[in-house]
Amino acid sequence: MVFSATWSEPGFFYTIEGMIKRRIAIDLGTANTLVYVPKKGIVANEPSVVAISVDDNRIVAIGNEAKEMLGRTPDVITASRPLRDGVIADYRITQAMLKHFIDKVSGTIRLSRPELMISVPAGVTSTERRAVIDAALAAGAKKAHIIREPVAAAIGAGVPIAAPAGNLIVDIGGGTTEVAILSLGGIVAQNSIRIGGNKIDMAIADYIRRKYGLIIGDQTAEDIKKEIGSALPLEVPLTMQIRGRDMIAGLPKTIKLDSDEVTQAMGDELEGIIGAVKSVLEQTPPELSSDIIDRGMVMTGGGSKLRNIDKLMTKVTGVPAYVADEPMLCVARGTGIALENLDDYIRSVISNR
């Protein structure tokens, strides 16, 4: 007896042999990991953080629970991010994190191993791509496919990448910024720099330490960026009370910070992102340059939510910039769409079969 070949449920595909095949798409980001299941959409969105027991090297928590431990753990527990600048920094912990998300979506008891597609920065080396595939297979995947983040971001943003026209994508993630010109389903020119939301947060924390002698944590720096950060000076600056530890006295201290100072603090990192965009525009064939002027650049990733960053890009490049709808979800959504329609996007995918 066999199942009908047309019978299906969200996220599952029943073959005539009666075996269940699950496909899972993962945006394995430096700051957050998002999981997409065909027909269901985004089913998990958690920080890429793992907490480990120092004594026995045992994993204590992953995701949201682990992020709450950052900067608050006792000596016997360390909480850290296993990915750095968009690539695997700790293979074993990344494997455990992947298994955690696979189990969360599929359950610990599975009739068959899932097929995975994972997004990676466009600029990673073949060794770094191989590490992602190996980690996915070790975590329980039957097959693993790799898709480059700018391609996934474009698909997720609804950009028609298969058309014979140029499309400029700027994806600002936690660890990297990906800039690419896409045409006919492939990358014509690209640049990947290891500047993203995390580096911007560090720049804010460094500025406050230098100017005010105040030490703040990563989460506080991120909150400052979200609350009052702006890529361009505001007509009426925003202000915020910041609490931290005084470098000299070692005691708690509160200061008042305004948005113009945050803009100044982020200056070098924003210049790096602008430089990456200009570099790609300089590599663009003339025929595609006119398309880009007409279509503009599409900005995705969590970093594109920074206040006025689209206006800054338009000002310095002359190319109209638009922030995609739900920019943080574009890569995960595009990875899932590519997995659902693998035959259509096979040129943009690296597979392990």
C-alpha positions in Angstrom: 0.0 0.0 0.0 1.3 3.4 -0.9 0.3 7.0 -0.2 -1.2 9.2 -3.0 1.4 11.3 -4.7 -0.8 14.4 -4.5 -1.5 14.2 -0.8 0.4 16.9 1.1 0.4 18.9 4.3 2.2 22.2 5.0 5.9 21.6 4.9 5.6 17.9 4.0 5.7 16.0 0.7 4.5 12.4 0.5 6.2 10.2 -2.2 4.7 7.1 -3.7 6.9 5.0 -1.5 5.1 6.3 1.5 8.1 8.1 2.9 7.8 11.6 4.3 10.2 14.3 3.1 10.6 17.6 4.9 12.3 20.6 3.5 13.6 23.3 5.8 15.2 26.6 4.9 17.5 28.4 7.3 18.9 31.9 7.4 22.0 31.2 9.5 22.9 34.7 10.6 25.5 36.1 12.9 22.9 37.8 15.1 19.7 35.7 14.5 18.8 32.4 12.9 15.4 32.2 11.1 13.8 29.0 10.0 11.3 28.8 7.0 9.1 25.8 6.3 7.4 25.6 2.9 3.7 26.4 3.0 4.1 27.7 6.6 6.5 30.5 6.3 8.8 31.7 9.1 8.4 29.3 12.0 11.4 30.3 14.2 13.3 33.5 14.7 15.8 33.3 17.5 19.2 34.9 18.4 22.3 32.9 17.2 23.5 32.5 20.8 24.5 29.3 22.7 25.2 29.0 26.4 27.7 26.3 27.5 28.7 24.8 30.8 32.4 25.3 31.4 32.8 22.3 33.6 31.6 19.5 31.3 31.3 21.5 27.9 27.6 20.8 27.9 25.1 23.1 26.1 22.8 24.7 28.6 20.6 26.9 26.4 20.2 28.0 22.7 18.4 31.0 21.2 16.3 33.4 23.2 17.1 31.8 26.5 20.8 31.9 25.8 20.7 35.5 24.7 19.2 36.5 28.1 22.4 35.1 29.6 24.8 37.3 27.6 26.8 39.4 30.1 25.0 37.9 33.0 26.5 34.4 33.3 28.5 33.0 36.3 32.0 31.7 35.9 30.7 28.1 35.2 28.6 29.2 32.1 29.7 31.0 29.0 27.2 32.5 26.5 28.6 33.3 23.0 27.7 33.5 19.3 29.1 30.5 17.3 29.1 32.5 14.0 31.3 35.5 13.5 31.2 37.9 10.5 28.7 35.6 8.8 30.8 32.4 9.0 31.2 29.5 11.4 33.6 30.4 14.2 32.8 27.3 16.3 31.9 24.2 14.3 30.6 22.0 17.2 28.4 24.6 18.7 27.0 25.6 15.2 26.2 22.0 14.6 24.3 21.8 17.9 22.5 25.0 17.1 21.4 23.6 13.7 20.2 20.4 15.3 18.2 22.4 17.9 16.4 24.3 15.2 15.8 21.2 13.0 14.4 19.3 16.1 12.3 22.3 17.0 10.6 22.3 13.6 10.6 18.6 12.8 10.4 17.0 16.3 13.0 14.8 17.8 11.4 11.7 16.2 11.5 11.9 12.4 10.6 9.3 9.8 13.2 10.7 7.4 16.0 13.2 7.5 15.1 16.7 6.2 16.5 18.5 3.1 18.0 21.8 4.1 18.9 25.0 2.3 21.1 27.5 4.2 22.0 31.0 3.2 25.6 32.2 3.4 27.4 35.5 2.6 28.4 35.8 -1.1 32.0 36.4 -0.1 32.7 33.2 1.9 35.4 30.8 0.7 34.8 27.3 -0.5 36.2 26.0 2.8 33.7 28.1 4.8 30.8 26.9 2.5 31.9 23.3 3.1 31.9 23.8 6.8 28.2 24.9 6.7 27.3 21.9 4.6 29.2 19.5 6.9 27.6 21.0 10.0 24.1 20.6 8.4 24.7 17.0 7.5 26.1 16.3 10.9 23.0 17.9 12.5 20.7 15.4 10.8 20.1 16.7 7.2 19.9 14.3 4.3 20.9 16.9 1.8 22.2 20.4 2.2 22.0 23.2 -0.3 23.8 26.6 0.0 22.4 29.9 -1.4 24.2 33.2 -1.4 22.5 35.8 0.8 22.1 38.6 -1.8 20.3 36.2 -4.1 18.0 35.0 -1.3 17.4 38.5 -0.1 16.4 39.6 -3.6 14.0 36.6 -4.0 12.5 37.3 -0.6 12.0 41.0 -1.4 10.1 40.1 -4.6 12.8 41.2 -7.0 12.5 39.5 -10.4 16.1 38.3 -10.6 15.5 36.0 -13.6 14.7 39.0 -15.8 17.5 40.3 -18.2 17.8 43.5 -16.2 20.1 44.8 -13.5 18.9 44.7 -9.9 21.0 46.2 -7.0 20.6 44.5 -3.6 22.2 45.8 -0.4 21.7 43.3 2.5 23.0 44.6 5.9 23.1 41.8 8.4 24.5 41.3 11.8 28.0 40.3 10.7 28.3 41.2 7.0 27.0 43.6 4.4 26.3 42.0 1.0 26.1 44.1 -2.1 25.3 42.5 -5.5 24.1 43.3 -9.0 21.8 40.5 -10.1 20.7 39.7 -13.7 19.3 36.6 -15.4 19.2 34.7 -12.0 22.9 35.2 -11.2 25.4 37.6 -9.7 27.1 40.0 -12.1 29.1 41.9 -9.6 29.3 41.6 -5.8 31.1 42.8 -2.7 30.9 41.3 0.7 32.4 43.2 3.7 32.5 42.1 7.3 30.7 45.2 8.6 27.1 44.8 9.9 24.9 45.5 12.9 27.3 44.1 15.4 30.2 46.3 14.3 27.9 49.3 14.4 26.9 48.4 18.0 30.6 48.1 18.9 31.4 51.5 17.4 28.7 53.1 19.5 30.0 51.4 22.7 33.6 52.5 21.9 32.5 56.1 21.3 30.7 56.2 24.7 33.7 54.7 26.4 36.1 57.2 24.9 34.0 60.3 25.3 32.2 59.6 28.6 34.4 56.9 30.3 31.3 54.8 30.5 31.3 51.0 29.8 28.0 49.6 28.3 27.1 46.2 27.1 26.3 44.9 23.7 22.5 44.9 24.3 22.6 48.6 25.5 24.5 49.6 22.4 22.0 47.9 20.2 19.1 49.6 22.1 20.8 53.0 21.5 21.0 52.3 17.8 17.4 51.3 17.5 16.0 54.1 19.7 17.9 57.2 18.6 20.3 56.0 15.9 20.2 57.8 12.5 22.4 57.6 9.5 21.9 61.3 8.9 21.7 64.1 11.5 18.1 64.9 12.5 16.6 68.3 12.4 15.5 67.8 16.0 18.0 65.4 17.7 16.6 62.6 19.8 17.9 61.9 23.3 18.2 58.9 25.6 19.4 58.2 29.1 22.2 55.6 29.1 23.3 53.6 32.1 26.6 51.8 32.5 29.7 51.4 34.6 32.2 54.3 35.1 35.6 53.2 33.9 37.5 55.1 36.7 35.2 54.8 39.7 33.8 51.4 38.8 30.4 52.5 39.9 27.0 52.7 38.1 26.7 56.0 36.1 24.0 57.6 33.9 24.6 60.0 31.0 22.4 61.7 28.4 23.1 60.9 24.8 21.7 62.5 21.6 21.2 61.1 18.1 23.8 63.4 16.5 26.5 61.7 18.7 25.3 58.3 17.6 25.5 59.4 14.0 29.1 60.4 14.6 29.9 57.2 16.3 28.6 55.1 13.4 30.4 57.2 10.8 33.3 54.9 10.0 31.1 51.8 9.7 28.6 53.6 7.4 31.5 54.8 5.3 32.6 51.2 4.9 29.1 50.1 3.7 28.9 53.1 1.3 32.4 52.1 -0.1 31.1 48.6 -0.8 28.1 49.9 -2.7 30.3 52.3 -4.7 32.7 49.4 -5.5 30.0 47.3 -7.0 28.5 50.2 -9.0 31.9 50.7 -10.5 32.0 47.1 -11.6 28.6 47.2 -13.2 28.3 46.9 -17.0 26.9 50.1 -18.6 23.9 48.3 -19.9 22.9 47.3 -16.4 23.7 50.7 -14.9 20.8 52.4 -16.6 18.5 49.6 -15.2 19.7 50.3 -11.7 19.1 54.1 -12.0 15.5 53.3 -13.1 14.9 50.5 -10.6 16.9 51.8 -7.6 18.6 49.7 -5.0 16.7 47.4 -2.7 17.9 47.3 1.0 17.3 44.3 3.2 18.5 42.9 6.5 18.2 44.2 10.0 20.7 47.0 9.4 18.5 48.6 6.7 16.0 49.5 9.5 18.5 52.1 10.8 16.8 55.5 10.6 17.5 57.4 7.3 20.0 54.9 5.9 18.1 54.8 2.6 18.3 58.6 2.4 22.0 58.4 3.0 22.5 55.8 0.3 20.5 57.9 -2.2 22.5 61.0 -1.3 26.0 59.5 -1.7 25.4 57.3 -4.7 22.7 59.1 -6.7 20.7 55.8 -6.9 17.3 55.8 -5.3 17.2 53.5 -2.3 14.2 51.6 -1.0 13.9 49.5 2.2 12.1 46.2 1.5 9.0 45.2 3.4 10.0 43.2 6.5 13.7 43.5 5.6 14.8 41.2 8.4 12.8 38.3 6.9 13.8 38.7 3.3 16.8 36.3 3.3 14.9 33.6 5.2 11.8 34.0 3.0 13.9 34.0 -0.2 15.9 30.9 0.9 12.6 29.1 1.5 11.1 30.1 -1.9 14.3 28.9 -3.6 14.0 25.6 -1.8 10.4 25.2 -2.8 11.3 26.0 -6.5 14.7 24.4 -6.6 14.6 23.7 -10.3 13.9 27.4 -11.1 16.8 28.6 -8.9 19.3 25.8 -9.4 21.9 28.1 -11.0 22.0 30.1 -7.7 22.4 27.1 -5.5 25.3 25.0 -4.4 24.3 21.5 -3.4 25.6 18.4 -1.6 23.7 15.4 -3.0 
